[in-house]
């Protein structure tokens, strides 16, 4: 998967028309990860194949622009499967769902499409396997987040949730001989490492997921911000307020002493933030559309005389297949 770049002409136009002192480092990779892209494409295909209304359990991704765009096209987002008429098409969001939700959908005769991110599915499989092998599982994540709710549902009797290092001190596990940890995919890696260090102090034999099972997109975006934060005067992160991975990017910059703000779109850029700023880093969370990033760049160029430079920290070429239910072409409403 090649991430979208702003056209070269756009950068040149900024330089020619706005030769002011503000420089903007546009970071990449940024924006849609493979899991988000797959989920959005799955919903597009579902609309084409079945027509509206299509129901989605939870927001397809945590981004206001994406959700509102689909609402205008007849997609209905629900938090309770009881809102979905029997026999209707319902798509599971990228965050995943618990076995209980799958069973409820089956009993109600719903036609389901599973757009869960494959990396989240991997965490679910690990939870089931570890529970079956008799492990106490410590899940590092944020209570109430859709991804965490789905993972907890895989083995509720075996999983214990922690969100901060101090939560580890309060853990009361039924046994400590076999302990493992798993993590929510959108967390700050700095925070995870701190919690894991505390877990290893309390449970020296604890095991974790394989290194290669970490969410590549979370790591890449966080590493880019971590690298530039000390070099710039300000970090702006494009993403909606309910996007966990977007909020983590602002936290990473702030922990390094750099002011950082989460913006849902260009209208939220406040002129007072740019007072005295000579170098700004702009990135986007994994659920933010590139179109919104482009509009933020346009405003920085037109109103603040910005000169934009691409700062690349690698390419992302991973692409996930569409959900199994959408791979075989069928007639509309068939």
RAFENJO-V416698 format. One record per residue. N is the residue number from 0. RES is the residue in one small letter. PSI is psi in whole degrees, -180 to 180 (* if undefined). OMEGA is omega in degrees with one decimal (999 if undefined). D_LAST is the distance of its C-alpha to the last C-alpha in whole Angstrom. Layout:
N,RES,PSI,OMEGA,D_LAST
N,RES,PSI,OMEGA,D_LAST
This chain:
0,x,120,177.2,31
1,x,123,-179.8,34
2,x,146,179.4,34
3,x,142,175.2,34
4,x,150,171.2,38
5,x,139,179.5,40
6,x,145,-179.9,41
7,x,-34,-179.2,44
8,x,-34,-178.6,45
9,x,-44,177.8,44
10,x,-44,-178.4,47
11,x,-41,179.7,49
12,x,-40,177.9,49
13,x,-43,-176.4,50
14,x,-40,-175.2,53
15,x,-40,-175.0,54
16,x,-23,-174.6,53
17,x,74,-175.4,54
18,x,28,-177.0,57
19,x,-180,-171.3,58
20,x,-15,-176.7,58
21,x,123,174.8,55
22,x,140,179.6,53
23,x,123,171.2,50
24,x,113,177.1,48
25,x,110,-171.5,45
26,x,145,167.6,44
27,x,144,7.2,41
28,x,155,179.3,39
29,x,170,172.2,37
30,x,-153,-170.6,34
31,x,128,169.2,31
32,x,176,-176.8,31
33,x,-37,-179.6,28
34,x,-43,177.6,27
35,x,-45,-179.4,26
36,x,-43,179.3,25
37,x,-45,-177.9,22
38,x,-43,179.9,21
39,x,-44,177.9,21
40,x,-35,177.8,19
41,x,-42,178.9,17
42,x,-37,175.1,16
43,x,-47,-179.4,16
44,x,-39,179.5,13
45,x,-41,177.3,12
46,x,-41,179.8,13
47,x,-40,-174.2,12
48,x,-45,-172.4,8
49,x,-20,-175.8,7
50,x,163,179.3,11
51,x,158,-2.5,14
52,x,142,168.2,15
53,x,133,177.8,14
54,x,144,176.7,17
55,x,127,178.1,19
56,x,112,-170.1,22
57,x,169,174.2,25
58,x,141,-177.7,25
59,x,-43,169.1,23
60,x,165,-178.0,27
61,x,75,174.7,30
62,x,125,-175.5,31
63,x,-41,-177.4,31
64,x,-43,-179.8,30
65,x,-47,-176.9,27
66,x,-47,-178.4,26
67,x,-35,177.0,27
68,x,-42,178.5,25
69,x,-35,177.6,22
70,x,-41,-179.1,23
71,x,-19,-178.2,24
72,x,12,173.8,20
73,x,12,176.5,18
74,x,136,-179.4,18
75,x,119,-179.7,20
76,x,131,-176.0,22
77,x,154,175.1,24
78,x,-1,-178.7,26
79,x,125,-179.7,25
80,x,-18,175.6,22
81,x,-17,178.1,24
82,x,-7,-176.5,23
83,x,125,-179.8,19
84,x,145,176.9,17
85,x,136,178.8,16
86,x,-7,-178.6,12
87,x,164,177.7,12
88,x,127,177.1,11
89,x,133,-179.2,15
90,x,132,176.3,16
91,x,136,-176.4,20
92,x,175,-178.5,22
93,x,-18,-174.0,24
94,x,-14,178.8,27
95,x,164,-179.9,26
96,x,166,-179.6,25
97,x,162,175.0,27
98,x,-32,179.9,26
99,x,-37,178.5,27
100,x,-42,178.2,24
101,x,-42,-179.7,22
102,x,-40,177.3,23
103,x,-42,178.6,23
104,x,-40,179.6,19
105,x,-45,-178.2,19
106,x,-29,-178.9,21
107,x,3,176.3,19
108,x,31,179.9,16
109,x,149,176.6,14
110,x,108,-170.7,11
111,x,146,172.2,14
112,x,124,-173.9,14
113,x,103,179.3,18
114,x,26,176.9,20
115,x,137,175.7,23
116,x,132,179.5,26
117,x,-28,178.1,27
118,x,-32,173.7,30
119,x,-40,176.9,30
120,x,-36,179.6,28
121,x,-40,176.5,31
122,x,-41,178.1,33
123,x,-45,179.9,31
124,x,-40,178.2,31
125,x,-40,179.1,35
126,x,-45,179.3,36
127,x,-44,-178.2,34
128,x,-47,-178.2,36
129,x,-41,178.1,39
130,x,-41,179.6,39
131,x,-28,-179.9,39
132,x,5,174.1,42
133,x,18,179.3,44
134,x,146,161.0,44
135,x,128,-174.6,45
136,x,128,172.9,42
137,x,117,179.0,43
138,x,121,177.6,41
139,x,116,-177.1,42
140,x,-179,-177.3,40
141,x,123,-179.6,40
142,x,135,177.6,39
143,x,-16,177.6,36
144,x,139,-175.2,34
145,x,-41,179.9,31
146,x,-42,180.0,31
147,x,-42,179.1,34
148,x,-43,179.2,33
149,x,-43,-179.7,30
150,x,-43,177.7,32
151,x,-35,-177.4,35
152,x,-15,179.7,32
153,x,-32,-178.7,32
154,x,66,-172.9,35
155,x,-28,-178.4,37
156,x,-16,-174.5,40
157,x,-12,-171.4,41
158,x,136,178.5,40
159,x,125,-173.4,43
160,x,134,171.5,42
161,x,145,179.4,45
162,x,-13,-178.2,45
163,x,159,178.9,48
164,x,-38,-178.3,51
165,x,-23,175.6,53
166,x,-31,179.9,50
167,x,-38,-178.5,51
168,x,-25,-177.8,54
169,x,-1,-178.0,53
170,x,134,173.3,51
171,x,96,-177.3,52
172,x,146,180.0,50
173,x,-23,174.9,50
174,x,153,-175.7,51
175,x,7,179.7,52
176,x,-36,-179.4,52
177,x,101,-179.1,49
178,x,138,177.9,47
179,x,158,175.7,45
180,x,150,173.2,43
181,x,165,-177.4,40
182,x,148,166.4,39
183,x,140,-170.7,37
184,x,-18,-172.1,35
185,x,15,-176.7,36
186,x,161,170.0,40
187,x,128,-179.9,43
188,x,-31,176.0,44
189,x,-46,-179.7,48
190,x,-41,179.2,47
191,x,-45,-178.7,46
192,x,-37,179.6,49
193,x,-42,-180.0,51
194,x,-41,179.2,49
195,x,-39,178.3,49
196,x,-41,178.1,53
197,x,-38,177.6,53
198,x,-41,-178.9,51
199,x,-29,175.7,53
200,x,-43,-177.6,56
201,x,-36,-175.6,55
202,x,82,-173.4,53
203,x,-26,-177.9,55
204,x,8,-176.8,53
205,x,143,176.7,49
206,x,155,179.6,47
207,x,177,178.8,44
208,x,156,175.9,41
209,x,147,-178.2,41
210,x,-40,-176.7,42
211,x,-6,-178.5,39
212,x,-4,178.5,37
213,x,152,179.0,38
214,x,114,-176.9,36
215,x,-39,-175.6,37
216,x,-41,176.8,36
217,x,-47,-179.9,38
218,x,-47,-174.8,41
219,x,-46,-177.8,41
220,x,-39,178.5,40
221,x,-39,-179.4,43
222,x,-37,177.5,45
223,x,-46,178.8,45
224,x,-42,-179.8,46
225,x,-37,-177.7,49
226,x,-40,-172.5,50
227,x,-16,-170.6,51
228,x,-41,-177.7,52
229,x,-7,-177.3,55
230,x,-13,-174.7,56
231,x,168,179.8,54
232,x,-21,-174.2,55
233,x,145,174.6,52
234,x,128,173.0,48
235,x,131,-179.6,45
236,x,121,177.4,42
237,x,124,179.7,39
238,x,157,-180.0,37
239,x,155,-175.3,36
240,x,-28,-178.8,38
241,x,11,177.8,35
242,x,110,-177.5,35
243,x,-47,-175.9,37
244,x,-30,177.2,37
245,x,-43,178.5,38
246,x,-36,179.5,41
247,x,-35,-179.8,42
248,x,-41,177.8,43
249,x,-37,179.9,45
250,x,-39,-179.4,47
251,x,-44,179.4,48
252,x,-44,-177.8,50
253,x,-36,178.7,51
254,x,-20,177.3,53
255,x,14,173.6,54
256,x,12,-178.4,56
257,x,130,176.0,54
258,x,140,-179.1,53
259,x,142,-178.6,49
260,x,144,174.0,46
261,x,125,-178.7,43
262,x,135,-179.4,41
263,x,-12,-179.6,38
264,x,178,-174.3,39
265,x,-29,-177.6,42
266,x,-17,-177.4,43
267,x,-2,176.3,44
268,x,118,-176.0,46
269,x,128,-176.8,50
270,x,-35,-177.7,53
271,x,-24,177.2,55
272,x,-30,-173.0,53
273,x,0,179.4,54
274,x,121,179.9,58
275,x,1,-179.3,60
276,x,127,176.5,57
277,x,-27,-178.3,57
278,x,123,-174.6,54
279,x,139,173.2,51
280,x,132,-179.9,48
281,x,127,177.4,45
282,x,-175,-178.5,42
283,x,143,176.0,38
284,x,169,-172.0,36
285,x,-8,178.4,33
286,x,10,-177.5,31
287,x,129,179.9,33
288,x,145,178.6,31
289,x,-29,178.3,34
290,x,-39,179.7,33
291,x,-40,175.5,35
292,x,-45,-178.7,38
293,x,-39,179.3,38
294,x,-34,175.5,39
295,x,-41,177.2,42
296,x,-43,179.7,43
297,x,-41,179.6,44
298,x,-41,178.9,45
299,x,-36,179.4,48
300,x,-47,-172.2,49
301,x,-36,-174.3,49
302,x,-21,-174.4,51
303,x,14,174.7,53
304,x,45,-175.9,54
305,x,145,169.4,52
306,x,122,-171.8,52
307,x,132,176.8,49
308,x,135,176.4,49
309,x,131,172.7,46
310,x,106,-173.8,47
311,x,135,176.4,45
312,x,35,176.9,45
313,x,167,179.8,42
314,x,153,175.0,39
315,x,118,-176.7,36
316,x,5,179.3,33
317,x,137,175.2,31
318,x,134,-179.0,27
319,x,143,177.1,25
320,x,154,175.6,22
321,x,163,178.0,18
322,x,148,-177.9,17
323,x,-37,-175.6,16
324,x,-14,-177.3,12
325,x,5,-175.4,12
326,x,-29,-179.5,14
327,x,119,-177.0,12
328,x,136,174.9,10
329,x,166,-179.8,6
330,x,154,177.7,5
331,x,134,-179.3,5
332,x,18,180.0,4
333,x,*,999,0
